[in-house]
Amino acid sequence: MIVGAFAVAHTPQLLIRPETEDRDLVLRVHAAMRRVRRRLEEMRPDAIAVVAGDHVEAFFLDGVPALAVYVGSECAGTFGPYRYRLRIHEPLARAVVEQGIERGFDLLYTQDAPLDYAFYVPLHFVMPEPAVPIVPLHVNVYLPPQPTPARCHAWGAALGDILRARPERVALLASGGMSHFPGTDRYAAPDFDYDRSLLELLREGRGCEMARLTGEELDKRGNIELRTWITLLGAVGDARAEVYGYEPSWHHGNAVVEWPVGR
Amino acid sequence: MSDDAHYRFPPSEAYRLNECLYAIKSDRAFAERFLADARAATESMGLTEDERADLLGMSRDALVARGAHPYLVFMAGLRLKMLANPSEMEYF
């Protein structure tokens, strides 16, 4: 069953803050993430299914999957001085990959790929105590051609059906977003108005409309990572979003959102 | 995805260049070698001299024009900064 659904920014400056970043803003995002952690502790999930876009860490140009599932007993990665190792809920991960393929999604699975910081940064702040195992679900966002928003939404709908039929209590966590343009000449000019209009749509429970966005539009708006949110929206349907915070920094629209699905 | 997208299909002729940026970003030992002596570290990476020159200068626009992935350029640069000046960062 699905007991909760969240979206959380993962920009690395939230974990390792250079002088370029406004400390108060970073701390406000941390506070919003602590709310997610408290909610997760109330929900007592058996697992957290994390939908994130690998930042060319696990998957380089020698093999680029559109959608992937980590299926093993644990997964690990590094980011700067951080060394992390997380338990995977293996029976659940296996069910997701097996039933996903049965449902027509040609998923790649890995028992060994490194885990990108896109998975780790939100979990560093929101993982409940005691820690619960995860199911890492990769959606390709950085290496074109990426899966279309419609495909992400369809995969999320299938994922939702799979999780709802399981006995475990599962929380969904989409990692990433909102507007940012790392490595491009628009780095200092994200599209915050666009972010705010999307958050309004989500507050109204119209998240499914995001399945109709095009890949071109997501790229133009600095929102290629919203494929992870759109995947989650496929699973949670038209639940109304509660926005815990939206903090635009000089280069990144940091959002923390809950869709109260288990109430 | 059109050719004026921010993130474009990575051209195969830039594979070695992207591989080198990937190594700076994700392989700490390589990044340390690059920081110590970038010319020596990139000796056997299969790059052209022009690619090497742009990489040594971490010249973003030139690298991206050669087909380097903008995110790899960005994070390789950030990782080098983190490695060179770790005490200037606040860790949470």
Interface residues (C-beta under 8 A of the other chain):
Chain A: P12 L14 L15 I16 R17 P18 E19 R23 V26 H30 H55 V56 E57 F60 L61 T78 G80 P81 P114 H124 F125 Y142 L143 P144 P145 Q146 F181 P182 G183 T184 D185 R186 Y187 G215 E216 D219 K220 G222 I224
Chain B: M1 S2 A5 H6 Y7 R8 F9 P10 Y15 N18 E19 Y22 K25 S26 R28 R60 D61 V64 H69 P70 Y71 L72 V73 F74 M75 L78 R79 K81 M82 P86 E88 M89 E90 Y91 F92
